[in-house]
Amino acid sequence: MKILSAIAVAGALILSAPFAFAQEMGMSHGAMMPASSQGMSDLMSDGTVKKLDSGAGTVTLAHGPMENLGMPGMTMSFPVQDKAMLEGLSVGAKVKFHAEQMGEVITITKIEPVN
């Protein structure tokens, strides 16, 4: 019986260690991404428009790191929250944007050209 109790305690410690470490390092519990006292929704990333599809409501961006999602820089296509967000954008335009994980899809929730 003592052996089973010891195994259960050891298992609980092993399973909780990554979360304790993440909290100690200033990371959020659920996603293990950096936490911010200002709020993650305020973070904007830099990008360059590579392709626009206003019919589908998507934009392809070559982007820098997306800190709020823990994602490195790369080129990928994103849906936008509202197709009207694509108005005034053009291929080659430098932009600042914010994206959020919405279910299984990373969606642009804010995008603005950089002058």
Number of C-alpha atoms within 10 A of each C-alpha: 6 7 8 9 10 11 12 12 12 12 11 11 12 11 11 11 11 13 17 13 13 18 16 10 13 14 17 15 15 8 12 16 19 17 18 14 6 8 9 16 13 9 16 19 17 20 25 21 20 18 17 19 13 15 7 10 16 21 24 18 25 17 22 15 15 20 17 21 17 12 12 11 16 12 15 12 18 17 19 21 17 13 15 10 18 17 9 9 17 15 13 13 16 20 19 16 20 21 23 17 12 10 7 6 11 16 19 21 16 16 19 17 16 12 6
